[in-house]
Amino acid sequence: MIIAIDGPAGSGKSTVAKLLAQKLGLAYVDTGATYRLVAWRALQNGTPLDSVDALRTVAAETLRNVELRDGANLTFDGSVIGPEIRTPEVSEATSIVSAHPEVRSVVVPEQRRLVPAAGAVVEGRDIGTVVWPDADLKVYLDASAEVRMSRRTDQHGSSDGIAREVTERDERDARRPVGAMRPADDAMLIDTSSVPAEDVVARIVKLLHPAPPGRLYAVLRAILAFLLRTLFRLEVEGVENIPKHGSAILAPNHRSLIDHFVVAALTKRQVWFMGKAELFKSRMGARLLTALGAFPVKRGRPDRASLQRCLELLRDGQLVGIYPEGTRRPDSRFEEVEEGFAYIAVRSGAPIVPIGLSGTQAVFPTGKKLPRIVKIRVVVGKPFRLIAQTSGVLPRTKLKEATAHAQERLSVVMNAVEPL
Ligand code: DC
């Protein structure tokens, strides 16, 4: 089990990562300390911070002698590394040293070596994107600039130079060409500004172990999956793009009433679905849909209750299916993403998984009573994310841009799978 925790200075990474490791009985690896150690040694030796070849040598010679002790402490030459690498001066130098791609190419393999085979919580800037892209769960912590600065001030016992250190360092860390600080496309975003570390840890544990599907869901899903595979010769490409842990918005094109079942067949995890309220009119229909994780949404006007439900499910590590086109369009190609879809993605900060369905539009031909047995093909695309803004007023222009971005990314997958 590898859990990647990334984020800027003062986002609460270290506190959360240490607590989480303790709680899960996993090792804790602080990758920032490896860069700090290299910078500290460079400062001690008088190695210029722009002398790439010399820094590479310092990095290789230093990190060769770093080990993980008791699953939590990094040692250098046999002694636990102390507070000497945490001064503002070393922080500044570390950010400069770690911006050299040549230095990173020496440091990253050493960081991987420090991670025990039994698993770890690994903390840094590029763990989810570079060091451990296959991590079981990726978390990206952030907090408002004021909160991050006051946390650093508390750590150092003085605010001298902290504002400059933090902003300049974050900017440099985010802009460097290799290993830039950014959330991985499939990372869970958590804003820690007003959440105590223990609660952040509890949220991450919930992301790892979300409530499992009910028995009825599991049985119905298994039957549907069997029917789809045998009768409809369901063919799926890219199923590994559906995350095994954490929340995501599954975004299929919508051509038929059976699309929901096809998506549910793709994963044993429960897929919660927003379905238009009209589908819940008959008692039988409502029962079946509810058992299958659907919840009603009133269309044509903002439906706060269902929106709230959606955001809560995503917060709790669940998979939520939402049709980006809003409604069924049996006869057209993937065309327009609704703003409501982008709104949920922006407000939750959850990754979006595109799901291109093809064939389902022919299952219920208009005017015929019985379904037609046709081949169904599914392509699951790689997760991507929109800008995230989980609180505060969301400007209209930002929402429009996010909608256009979703449109562009989803179309690539949908148009590749849909027949012309
Ligand atoms: O997490 P930290 O503040 O101890 O990290 C110090 C610096 O090290 C940070 O400003 C950038 C760099 N760093 C990095 O480039 N990649 C990492 N995975 C971890 C840290």
Boltz pocket constraint, residues with backbone or C-beta under 6 A from the ligand:
constraints:
  - pocket:
      binder: B
      contacts: [[A, 7], [A, 9], [A, 31], [A, 32], [A, 33], [A, 35], [A, 36], [A, 91], [A, 94], [A, 95], [A, 98], [A, 99], [A, 123], [A, 124], [A, 125], [A, 126], [A, 127], [A, 169], [A, 173], [A, 179]]
      max_distance: 6.0
